[in-house]
């Protein structure tokens, strides 16, 4: 995929975070598609995506503790990350969930060898 000449300066800096790659000790950018995350949250809670704003509390959106667990699992799956359980427990707003995704650890992609090899 060729990206020569494309302007990436319009990237919303609030949607870019960094994470530490454990094996190398280097920091790399991790971009969160906030509109996708908000749509996912809206779908999980049966709401319109317009009502899912960063300042909205999960309780005000009708989420109970089990809904929050389901939201965290759905966000982890959608973005290929693992959100720390302690951090997930402190999420009270949509913005908190988005921040948790930004700072989450990426899942390791392991190759499986065929059985018997």
C-alpha positions in Angstrom: 0.0 0.0 0.0 1.5 3.3 -1.1 1.0 6.4 1.0 3.4 8.8 -0.8 2.0 12.3 -1.0 -0.8 11.7 1.5 -1.3 14.3 4.3 -1.5 12.7 7.7 -1.3 16.0 9.6 -5.0 16.0 10.2 -4.8 13.0 12.5 -6.6 13.8 15.8 -3.7 13.8 18.3 -6.1 12.7 21.1 -6.7 9.4 19.2 -3.0 8.5 19.2 -1.3 6.9 22.2 1.9 5.0 22.7 2.6 1.7 24.2 5.8 0.0 25.3 6.7 -3.0 23.3 7.9 -5.3 26.1 10.5 -7.2 24.2 12.2 -4.2 22.6 11.6 -1.4 25.1 10.6 1.0 22.3 7.5 3.1 22.1 5.2 2.9 19.1 2.0 4.8 18.3 -1.3 3.1 18.8 -4.2 4.7 17.0 -7.7 4.2 18.2 -10.6 4.8 15.8 -12.8 6.7 18.2 -15.9 6.7 15.9 -15.6 2.9 15.6 -15.3 2.6 19.4 -18.3 4.9 20.0 -20.4 2.9 17.5 -19.4 -0.3 19.2 -20.4 1.1 22.6 -23.7 2.4 21.2 -24.5 -1.0 19.6 -23.7 -2.9 22.8 -26.0 -0.6 24.8 -28.7 -0.3 22.2 -28.2 3.5 21.7 -27.7 5.9 18.9 -24.0 6.6 18.4 -24.7 10.4 18.8 -25.5 9.9 22.5 -22.1 8.2 23.1 -19.8 11.1 23.9 -16.6 11.1 25.9 -18.1 12.9 28.9 -21.2 10.6 29.1 -21.1 8.3 32.2 -21.6 4.7 31.5 -24.4 4.7 34.2 -26.2 7.5 32.4 -26.1 5.5 29.2 -27.8 2.7 31.1 -24.8 0.4 31.5 -24.7 -1.9 34.6 -21.5 -3.6 35.8 -22.1 -6.6 33.5 -22.6 -4.3 30.5 -19.2 -2.6 31.3 -17.5 -6.0 31.3 -19.2 -6.8 27.9 -18.0 -3.4 26.6 -14.4 -4.0 27.7 -14.4 -7.4 26.1 -15.9 -6.1 22.9 -13.4 -3.2 22.7 -10.5 -5.6 23.4 -11.6 -7.9 20.6 -12.3 -5.0 18.1 -8.9 -3.4 18.7 -6.7 -6.5 19.4 -5.7 -5.3 22.9 -5.8 -6.5 26.5 -7.2 -3.8 28.9 -5.8 -4.1 32.4 -8.6 -5.3 34.8 -7.7 -2.7 37.4 -8.0 0.0 34.8 -11.3 -1.4 33.5 -12.7 -1.2 37.0 -12.1 2.5 37.2 -13.8 3.3 33.9 -16.8 5.5 34.6 -17.2 7.4 31.3 -17.0 6.8 27.6 -13.7 8.8 27.7 -12.3 6.5 30.4 -13.0 3.5 28.2 -11.4 5.2 25.2 -8.3 6.0 27.3 -8.2 2.4 28.5 -8.1 1.2 24.9 -5.4 3.7 24.0 -3.1 2.5 26.9 -3.9 -1.2 26.6 -1.3 -3.8 25.8 -1.5 -5.2 22.3 -2.3 -8.9 22.1 0.6 -11.1 21.1 0.1 -12.8 17.8 1.5 -16.3 18.1 1.8 -18.7 15.3 0.5 -22.2 16.0 2.3 -25.2 14.6 0.3 -28.0 13.2 -0.5 -30.9 15.6 2.2 -33.6 15.6 4.9 -31.3 14.2 
